[in-house]
Amino acid sequence: MTVHHTTLSLTSHGGTPSFVDITGDVRRAVAESGIANGICAVISPHTTCSVYYDEWAHDRLEDGTDFLQQDLNNVLGKIVPDQQGFPPADGYNYPGEEHFVAVESWPSAKEYLPGGDRSQLLNADAHLKANLMGSSQVFPVIDGELGFGVTGYIFFADWDRARARGRRCQVTIIGE
């Protein structure tokens, strides 16, 4: 059995959820792996991001979000509205004072709190949406290719709207 790992480097745009079509990158990783038959796991290591499988709708909004992605965001927004203010605003408890203090003590605090701006951590909604959507997908690899049809696409979603930032996605192919 062979195991092949690839890390995709992605960028989210902030302001609204970011949706990135990673299908081509995952197909390339499968081809580079040399694995003919097995499975391909696509995983987000970020707690406010998801990996999901859906159709590409072709029609887009100005920020590049396709209509089906916007519909998904609208439906999730009915279940988990965007966090707008500091807790306990909007019915959210997170983040609390202890979390702010902990993040401010991290060596990477400037990355999470640019300019000391605590509002950059107002992402309870992003955590909850990621939990609902899931952080990974597994696909069959059949005869050296992903085992799904032409209408299927793999998307990475960053639900955290706070700011643009670099993101990663792990792709692991296992098989023979």
Sequence and secondary structure as in RCSB ss.txt:
>XXXX:A:sequence
MTVHHTTLSLTSHGGTPSFVDITGDVRRAVAESGIANGICAVISPHTTCSVYYDEWAHDRLEDGTDFLQQDLNNV
LGKIVPDQQGFPPADGYNYPGEEHFVAVESWPSAKEYLPGGDRSQLLNADAHLKANLMGSSQVFPVIDGELGFGV
TGYIFFADWDRARARGRRCQVTIIGE
>XXXX:A:secstr
 EEEEEEEEEEE SSS EEEE HHHHHHHHHHHT  SEEEEEE  STTEEEEEEE    B TTS BHHHHHHHHH
HHHHS    SSTTGGG   S HHHHHHHHHSTTHHHHSGGG GGGG  HHHHHHHHHH SEEEEEEETTEESS T
TEEEEEEE   S  EEEEEEEEEEE 
